[in-house]
Amino acid sequence: MTDHYDELEIREPAERERSLVKAVAAQVAHAKTHAPAYEQLLKDVDPADIDSAEAIAKLPLTRKSALLELQRENLPLGGFCTVSGPDLAYLFASPGPIYEPGSKRADFWRFARALFAAGFRPGNIIHNCFSYHLTPAGAMIDSGAHALGCTVIPAGVGQTELQVQTIHDLQPDGYVGTPSFLKIILEKAAELGTDVSSLKKALVSGEALPPTLRSIFGEQGIACRQCYATADLGVIAYESEAEEGLIIDEGIYLEIVRPGTGEPLADGEVGEVVVTSLNPDYPLIRFATGDLSAILSGPSPCGRSNRRIKGWMGRADQTAKVRGMFIHPQQIAQIIKRHDQINRARLVIDWIDQRDEMVLQCEVEEPSEETAHAVTESIRNVCKVRGSVEFVVIGTLPNDGKVIDDIRNYDQA
């Protein structure tokens, strides 16, 4: 039995990079031809010019807000989906509401690879506790499990006693769902005195997996791995037995960009996760997830050669309202670009003396009154709200992806 799902996982990194750049260029050409929304959004883009990571970084971002707006104008999918009629198997409704497709393509959301890395193999029985109600989570797992050759118990959520009895009777090899619900099932089984020890592995998502919870599962003989996925894109990254970061899926092109911009960041810097899906049925191009993460250095000890991310590290959308005006991360990025002296900056918003106060903390090499005055003017001009400037030593600001830090506490005296 191989240690990897396929040969793609152990490609030379340079070979993968070349292949991905070509795949993104082909996806752009396909999307322009077959997805009406991208015919407009990419009308000035020539796919033949996409020959490097730098060229990809020049493509416009697509945000969920754009999907939502275009769907309202052109229901159900806003012109982003390239299949219809008998090839369109599902229409899902996620909160928003925003609608997502599912085609008849095998493993549409690419979950088979993540399941394999979590220890699932052909012939295994999977107890699937993701929801089957309107949102795609349950179907996402089913699609990957069937591609891998597994049998699925479509358990969904709730009905804990019935879940426990079903696991006892049908003896599934593993669990898929949120980590918190797995804990609930195990606690209910202990309360009822019911044996659910057939569960030896788990793939969890949708929530954080704290080390303490992973340890609890391990004590009960369950090897638990996690993956990072979204309803729009499917699996973005997954964990292997090494448990050192999440390995980027082979079916996407991933970038980490400065929040509020499309500008790629260096490895290790925390920024927004931007993904280009290589699924031709739903070709999302440079889709800005709104999630924060960072690229880890070096390869995974498990032997898979793709890059790794730290996992989900919070949300990139840090919009705040100050004295009646919305302040966006894009505005802080605009201020930074106006002043070459600024290495990195963070806007701190506090509630002092019953009033909103803004301070732009700036990492600079050589502070000066002239620079402080110029940056203060930029804050007023760009944000339309007055704020002050505080210079800090380069390297002082935390590398956590925050551009706006809202620390207001209205309960203070």
C-alpha positions in Angstrom: 0.0 0.0 0.0 1.5 3.4 -1.0 2.1 6.1 1.5 0.7 8.7 -0.8 -2.6 9.2 -2.7 -0.8 9.7 -6.0 2.4 10.7 -7.6 1.4 14.4 -7.7 2.1 14.6 -4.0 5.8 13.8 -4.4 6.7 15.9 -7.4 9.8 18.0 -7.5 8.7 21.5 -6.3 10.0 23.2 -9.4 8.1 20.8 -11.6 4.9 21.4 -9.6 5.3 25.2 -9.9 5.7 25.0 -13.7 2.7 22.7 -13.9 0.5 24.9 -11.7 1.4 28.1 -13.7 0.4 26.4 -16.9 -2.8 25.1 -15.2 -3.8 28.6 -14.0 -3.3 30.0 -17.5 -5.4 27.2 -19.0 -8.1 27.8 -16.3 -8.2 31.5 -17.1 -8.7 30.8 -20.8 -11.4 28.2 -20.0 -13.2 30.6 -17.6 -13.1 33.5 -20.1 -14.8 31.3 -22.6 -17.3 29.3 -20.5 -18.1 31.5 -17.4 -19.9 34.7 -18.3 -18.8 36.4 -15.1 -15.1 35.9 -15.9 -15.7 36.9 -19.5 -16.2 40.4 -18.0 -13.9 40.3 -15.0 -10.9 39.0 -17.1 -11.7 40.8 -20.4 -8.4 42.6 -20.4 -6.4 39.5 -19.5 -4.5 37.4 -22.2 -4.0 33.9 -20.9 -0.9 33.6 -23.0 0.7 36.3 -20.7 0.3 34.1 -17.6 3.8 32.5 -17.5 4.9 33.0 -13.9 3.8 33.5 -10.3 4.3 37.2 -10.8 1.9 37.2 -13.7 -0.7 35.3 -11.7 -0.4 37.9 -8.9 -1.5 40.6 -11.4 -4.8 39.0 -12.0 -7.8 40.6 -10.2 -9.1 39.1 -7.0 -12.6 37.7 -6.8 -14.3 38.1 -3.4 -17.3 36.4 -1.9 -19.1 39.8 -1.9 -18.7 39.9 -5.7 -20.2 36.4 -6.0 -23.1 37.4 -3.8 -23.8 40.6 -5.8 -23.5 38.9 -9.2 -25.7 36.0 -8.0 -28.5 38.5 -7.2 -28.2 39.8 -10.7 -28.0 36.4 -12.3 -29.4 33.6 -10.2 -28.5 31.0 -9.3 -24.6 31.1 -9.7 -23.8 34.6 -11.0 -22.2 33.3 -14.2 -19.3 31.7 -12.5 -20.2 28.1 -13.1 -19.4 26.5 -16.5 -21.9 23.5 -16.3 -25.6 23.4 -16.3 -28.5 21.1 -17.1 -27.9 17.4 -16.5 -24.2 18.1 -15.7 -25.2 20.2 -12.6 -25.9 17.7 -9.9 -26.4 20.0 -6.9 -27.4 23.6 -5.9 -26.5 24.4 -2.3 -27.6 27.3 -0.2 -25.1 28.6 2.4 -25.6 31.5 4.8 -25.9 34.8 3.1 -27.6 33.3 1.2 -24.9 32.4 -1.3 -25.3 29.5 -3.7 -22.7 26.9 -4.6 -22.8 24.2 -7.3 -21.8 20.6 -7.3 -21.3 18.8 -10.7 -21.2 15.1 -11.6 -17.4 15.3 -11.7 -15.8 12.6 -9.5 -14.5 14.1 -6.2 -15.7 17.5 -7.1 -14.4 19.0 -3.9 -11.1 16.9 -3.8 -11.7 15.3 -0.4 -10.3 11.9 -1.3 -6.7 13.1 -0.9 -7.4 14.5 2.6 -9.2 11.4 3.6 -6.3 9.2 2.4 -3.9 11.4 4.4 -6.1 10.9 7.5 -5.7 7.1 7.1 -8.9 6.1 5.3 -8.5 3.4 2.6 -10.7 1.7 0.0 -13.3 -0.5 1.7 -13.4 1.5 4.9 -16.8 2.6 6.3 -17.0 6.4 7.2 -19.4 7.8 9.7 -20.1 11.2 8.1 -21.4 13.7 10.6 -21.3 16.8 8.4 -24.6 18.4 7.6 -26.6 17.3 4.6 -29.1 20.2 5.0 -28.8 22.8 2.2 -25.0 23.4 2.7 -22.6 21.2 0.8 -20.5 19.8 3.7 -22.1 16.3 3.8 -22.0 15.9 0.0 -18.4 17.1 -0.1 -17.3 14.2 2.1 -19.5 11.7 0.2 -17.9 12.7 -3.1 -14.4 12.2 -1.9 -15.2 9.0 0.1 -16.8 7.4 -3.0 -13.8 8.4 -5.2 -11.5 6.7 -2.6 -13.7 3.6 -2.5 -15.2 4.0 0.9 -18.7 3.3 2.2 -20.5 6.2 3.9 -23.0 6.3 6.7 -24.8 9.6 6.1 -25.2 10.4 9.8 -25.4 14.2 9.6 -25.7 16.1 12.9 -27.9 15.7 16.0 -29.7 12.5 17.3 -26.7 11.6 19.4 -28.1 8.4 20.9 -29.0 7.1 17.5 -25.5 8.1 16.3 -23.9 6.1 19.1 -26.1 3.0 18.4 -25.4 3.2 14.7 -21.6 3.3 15.3 -22.0 0.3 17.7 -24.0 -1.7 15.2 -22.3 -0.9 11.9 -18.7 -0.6 13.1 -17.5 2.2 10.9 -13.7 2.6 10.7 -13.6 6.3 11.2 -15.5 9.6 11.8 -15.7 12.7 9.6 -17.2 15.9 11.0 -16.4 18.7 13.5 -14.1 17.8 16.4 -16.7 19.1 18.9 -19.4 16.7 17.7 -17.0 13.8 17.8 -16.3 14.7 21.5 -20.1 14.8 22.1 -20.5 11.3 20.5 -17.7 9.8 22.6 -19.2 11.3 25.8 -22.7 10.0 25.0 -21.2 6.6 24.3 -19.5 6.6 27.7 -22.7 7.7 29.4 -24.7 4.9 27.7 -22.0 2.3 28.2 -22.0 1.6 24.4 -18.9 0.4 22.6 -17.8 2.7 19.7 -14.2 1.5 19.7 -14.4 0.6 16.0 -13.6 4.3 15.4 -9.8 4.4 14.8 -9.4 7.5 12.7 -11.0 10.8 12.1 -10.9 13.7 9.7 -12.2 16.9 11.2 -12.9 20.4 9.9 -15.1 23.4 10.4 -13.6 24.3 13.8 -10.2 24.6 15.5 -8.6 21.3 16.7 -6.9 22.2 20.0 -4.1 20.0 21.1 -6.0 19.0 24.2 -8.9 17.7 22.1 -6.6 15.8 19.8 -5.1 14.2 22.9 -8.5 13.2 24.2 -9.2 11.4 20.9 -5.8 9.8 21.0 -6.4 8.4 24.4 -9.5 6.7 23.0 -7.5 5.1 20.2 -8.6 7.6 17.5 -5.9 9.2 15.3 -7.3 12.6 14.4 -6.3 14.7 11.4 -7.7 18.0 10.2 -8.3 19.8 6.9 -9.1 23.3 5.8 -11.9 23.6 3.3 -14.6 26.0 2.1 -17.9 25.5 0.5 -16.8 27.4 -2.6 -13.4 25.8 -3.1 -13.4 22.4 -1.5 -10.3 21.2 0.2 -7.5 23.9 0.4 -5.1 22.1 2.6 -4.9 18.9 4.8 -2.9 17.4 7.6 -0.8 14.3 7.3 0.6 11.9 9.9 3.5 14.4 10.5 1.0 16.8 12.1 3.2 19.7 11.1 1.1 22.3 9.3 -1.4 21.6 6.6 -0.2 20.5 3.1 -1.7 22.5 0.2 -4.0 20.4 -2.0 -2.7 19.5 -5.5 -5.9 20.8 -7.2 -5.4 24.5 -6.4 -3.0 27.3 -6.7 -2.6 29.1 -3.4 -1.2 32.6 -2.5 -0.8 34.5 0.8 -1.4 38.2 0.2 -1.3 41.3 2.2 -4.8 41.9 3.6 -6.7 44.5 1.7 -4.6 44.0 -1.5 -3.6 41.3 -4.0 0.1 41.6 -3.2 1.8 38.3 -2.4 3.7 38.1 0.9 7.0 36.4 1.6 6.9 32.9 3.2 6.3 33.1 6.9 4.3 36.4 6.7 0.7 36.1 7.9 -1.8 37.3 5.3 -5.0 36.5 3.4 -5.4 33.1 1.7 -6.1 33.5 -2.0 -6.9 30.4 -4.0 -7.3 29.7 -7.7 -9.4 26.5 -8.2 -8.3 24.2 -11.0 -11.8 22.6 -11.2 -13.0 23.4 -14.7 -16.7 23.2 -13.6 -16.4 26.0 -11.1 -13.3 28.0 -12.0 -12.8 30.5 -9.2 -9.8 32.7 -10.1 -7.8 34.3 -7.3 -10.7 33.8 -4.9 -10.0 35.8 -1.7 -11.2 33.6 1.2 -11.0 36.2 3.9 -9.0 33.8 6.0 -5.5 34.4 7.4 -2.6 32.0 7.3 1.1 31.8 6.5 3.4 29.5 4.5 5.6 27.3 6.6 9.2 26.8 5.5 10.6 23.5 4.3 8.9 20.2 3.3 6.7 18.0 5.4 8.5 15.1 7.2 5.8 12.8 5.7 7.5 13.0 2.3 4.8 15.1 0.5 6.6 17.9 -1.3 4.0 20.6 -1.7 4.1 23.7 0.4 2.4 23.9 3.8 0.4 26.5 5.6 0.0 27.0 9.3 -3.7 26.4 9.1 -6.6 28.8 9.8 -5.3 31.9 11.8 -8.4 34.1 11.9 -10.2 36.4 9.5 -8.5 39.0 7.2 -11.6 41.3 7.1 -10.8 43.8 9.8 -13.1 46.6 8.8 -14.0 48.9 11.7 -16.3 51.9 12.2 -14.7 54.9 13.7 -16.7 58.1 14.5 -19.3 57.0 11.9 -16.8 56.2 9.2 -15.8 52.7 8.0 -12.0 52.0 8.0 -10.9 49.2 5.7 -7.6 47.3 5.5 -7.2 48.6 1.9 -7.0 52.1 3.2 -4.1 51.2 5.5 -2.3 49.5 2.6 -2.9 52.7 0.6 -1.3 54.8 3.4 1.7 52.5 3.6 2.3 52.7 -0.2 2.4 56.5 0.0 5.4 56.4 2.4 8.5 54.4 1.5 9.8 54.9 5.0 7.1 52.5 6.4 8.1 48.9 6.7 4.9 47.7 8.3 2.0 49.4 10.0 -1.0 48.6 12.1 -4.0 50.8 13.0 -4.9 50.5 16.7 -8.4 51.7 17.6 -9.3 52.3 21.2 -12.0 53.9 23.3 -10.5 56.6 25.5 -12.4 59.2 27.5 -15.6 58.2 25.8 -14.2 58.7 22.4 -12.8 56.7 19.5 -9.0 57.2 19.1 -6.9 55.9 16.2 -3.1 55.4 16.3 -1.2 54.2 13.3 1.8 52.3 14.6 4.5 52.4 12.0 7.8 50.5 11.8 10.4 52.9 10.4 14.2 52.9 10.2 14.6 56.7 11.0 11.6 58.4 12.7 11.2 62.1 12.1 8.7 64.9 12.7 8.4 65.4 9.0 7.5 61.8 8.4 5.0 61.9 11.3 3.3 64.9 9.9 3.1 63.5 6.4 1.7 60.1 7.6 -0.9 62.0 9.8 -2.0 63.9 6.8 -2.4 60.7 4.8 -4.5 59.1 7.5 -6.9 62.1 7.4 -7.0 62.2 3.6 -7.4 58.5 3.0 -9.6 57.5 6.0 -11.5 60.8 6.3 -10.9 60.6 10.1 -8.1 62.1 12.1 -5.6 59.8 13.8 -2.1 60.0 15.3 1.1 58.3 14.4 3.4 56.2 16.7 6.8 55.1 15.4 8.1 51.7 16.6 11.3 49.8 16.0 11.3 47.5 12.9 10.3 44.0 13.9 8.2 45.2 16.8 4.7 44.7 15.4 3.4 41.1 15.7 3.5 39.0 12.6 -0.2 38.0 12.9 -1.7 39.5 9.7 -3.6 42.2 11.5 -3.8 45.5 9.7 -6.5 47.0 12.0 -6.6 46.1 15.7 -9.8 47.2 17.3 -9.2 47.0 21.1 -12.2 49.2 22.2 -13.7 48.2 25.5 -16.9 50.1 26.1 -17.3 48.7 29.6 -14.3 50.7 30.9 -15.1 53.5 33.2 
